[in-house]
Amino acid sequence: MADHVVQCGACRVDVLVVRDGDGLAARCPACARTAPKEEAIKAARGYLIDVVMRDLDENLREIVRASPIVGYQPAARYDWVVKGVGDRG
Protein backbone atom coordinates (compact mmCIF):
# COMPACT_ATOMS: atom_id res chain seq x y z
CA MET A 1 0.00 0.00 0.00
CA ALA A 2 3.00 2.29 0.28
CA ASP A 3 2.82 2.99 -3.47
CA HIS A 4 -0.86 3.92 -3.35
CA VAL A 5 -2.84 6.71 -1.76
CA VAL A 6 -5.86 5.85 0.39
CA GLN A 7 -8.94 7.95 -0.31
CA CYS A 8 -12.28 8.48 1.38
CA GLY A 9 -14.76 6.14 -0.33
CA ALA A 10 -17.53 8.74 -0.31
CA CYS A 11 -15.61 11.87 -1.30
CA ARG A 12 -12.73 10.35 -3.31
CA VAL A 13 -10.38 12.78 -1.61
CA ASP A 14 -6.90 11.76 -0.45
CA VAL A 15 -6.93 11.16 3.29
CA LEU A 16 -4.63 12.80 5.77
CA VAL A 17 -2.77 10.82 8.41
CA VAL A 18 -3.23 12.54 11.76
CA ARG A 19 -2.35 11.82 15.38
CA ASP A 20 -5.17 10.21 17.30
CA GLY A 21 -4.32 9.71 20.95
CA ASP A 22 -1.34 7.36 21.01
CA GLY A 23 -1.71 6.23 17.39
CA LEU A 24 -2.36 7.44 13.89
CA ALA A 25 -5.67 7.86 12.11
CA ALA A 26 -6.80 8.41 8.53
CA ARG A 27 -9.02 11.49 8.20
CA CYS A 28 -10.90 12.80 5.18
CA PRO A 29 -10.35 16.57 4.91
CA ALA A 30 -13.71 16.97 3.11
CA CYS A 31 -16.17 15.08 5.32
CA ALA A 32 -14.02 14.53 8.45
CA ARG A 33 -14.60 10.73 8.46
CA THR A 34 -11.88 9.14 10.56
CA ALA A 35 -10.64 5.63 11.27
CA PRO A 36 -7.50 4.10 12.70
CA LYS A 37 -4.83 4.18 9.99
CA GLU A 38 -4.46 0.38 9.83
CA GLU A 39 -8.24 -0.08 9.55
CA ALA A 40 -8.38 2.36 6.63
CA ILE A 41 -5.52 0.56 4.87
CA LYS A 42 -7.18 -2.81 5.43
CA ALA A 43 -10.49 -1.56 3.98
CA ALA A 44 -8.73 0.01 0.98
CA ARG A 45 -6.89 -3.28 0.40
CA GLY A 46 -10.25 -5.11 0.44
CA TYR A 47 -11.57 -2.66 -2.15
CA LEU A 48 -8.51 -3.26 -4.33
CA ILE A 49 -9.04 -7.04 -4.13
CA ASP A 50 -12.72 -6.61 -5.09
CA VAL A 51 -11.73 -4.60 -8.16
CA VAL A 52 -9.18 -7.22 -9.22
CA MET A 53 -11.66 -10.05 -8.64
CA ARG A 54 -14.09 -8.55 -11.18
CA ASP A 55 -11.91 -10.01 -13.93
CA LEU A 56 -11.39 -13.46 -12.38
CA ASP A 57 -13.46 -16.54 -13.08
CA GLU A 58 -15.50 -17.96 -10.19
CA ASN A 59 -12.95 -20.68 -9.32
CA LEU A 60 -10.20 -18.12 -8.81
CA ARG A 61 -12.56 -15.89 -6.80
CA GLU A 62 -13.24 -18.79 -4.43
CA ILE A 63 -9.49 -19.34 -3.98
CA VAL A 64 -9.00 -15.66 -3.10
CA ARG A 65 -11.95 -15.68 -0.68
CA ALA A 66 -10.66 -18.81 1.07
CA SER A 67 -7.00 -17.75 1.33
CA PRO A 68 -5.99 -16.64 4.84
CA ILE A 69 -2.85 -15.06 3.38
CA VAL A 70 -4.89 -12.59 1.32
CA GLY A 71 -7.08 -11.71 4.30
CA TYR A 72 -9.98 -10.75 2.08
CA GLN A 73 -12.99 -9.32 3.88
CA PRO A 74 -15.76 -8.19 1.54
CA ALA A 75 -17.88 -5.17 2.39
CA ALA A 76 -21.16 -3.85 1.05
CA ARG A 77 -19.57 -0.42 0.81
CA TYR A 78 -16.04 0.82 1.26
CA ASP A 79 -15.36 3.82 3.47
CA TRP A 80 -11.73 3.80 2.29
CA VAL A 81 -10.46 3.05 -1.23
CA VAL A 82 -7.20 3.14 -3.20
CA LYS A 83 -6.74 6.21 -5.38
CA GLY A 84 -7.24 5.57 -9.08
CA VAL A 85 -8.39 1.96 -8.65
CA GLY A 86 -11.80 1.00 -9.94
CA ASP A 87 -12.55 4.40 -11.46
CA ARG A 88 -14.69 3.79 -14.50
CA GLY A 89 -15.62 7.38 -15.24
N, C-alpha and C positions, 0 to 999 in steps of 0.2 A: 504494500500500500504506500510505501515511501515515494513511489514514482507517480502517484495519483493524488488528486485533491478531493477531499470529501466535501460534499455539498448538502445543503438542506434539501430534503426530498420534496418539500412543498414549494419553496421559493427558487430552488436551483441557484442558490448563491453560495459561494465558497464560505465554509465555516471558519471561525476563528478559534484558536486554542487558547483558553483562558484558565487562570488559576481558580480552583474551586475547593476551598478548604485546604486539605493536605495534598490534593491531586490536581489533575488537569481535566478540563471539560471542553467539549465542542459546543460552540454557540453560534447560532445564525444571527448575523448582524441585522437582518431584515425583520424577522419575526420573533427573535429572542428565544427560540426553542433551544434548550440545552440538554446535554446528556454527558455522562462520563466519556472521556475520549475513547477508551477501549470499546465501549458499547457502540459508539458511533462508527468506529472502524469495522467492528464485527457486522453491523447492519449493512454498511456500504459493501462489504465483502459478499454478503448474502445477495444483495442486489446484483452485483457483478456476476455471480454464479448463475442467477436466474436469467440474466441476459445471454450468457454463453449457452445455457441449456436450451434456449429457444431453437438453436440449430442442431441439436443432438436428437438421435432417434430415441425411442422410449427405453430401449435396453440400456443405453448409455446413461440416460437420466436416472434410471433406477440404481445404477452403480454409483453415481455421484451422490444421490440421496442416502444411500446405505453406507457410504464411506466415512468412518470416524475421523480420518485424516483431514478430509475437506471441511468437516464441521458445518455442513450446510443446514441452515435453519430457515425454511421459507416463511414469508410474511405476506399478509394480505396487502399491506402497504408499507413502503419504506420511508422512514423519517429521515434517513441519511443515505445518500447515493454517491457514486464515483463520478466525478466531473467528466463529461463527454461520452459516457458509456450509456448506451440504450437510447440516445437521442435520435428520434426518427423524424424530426421536423426539418 
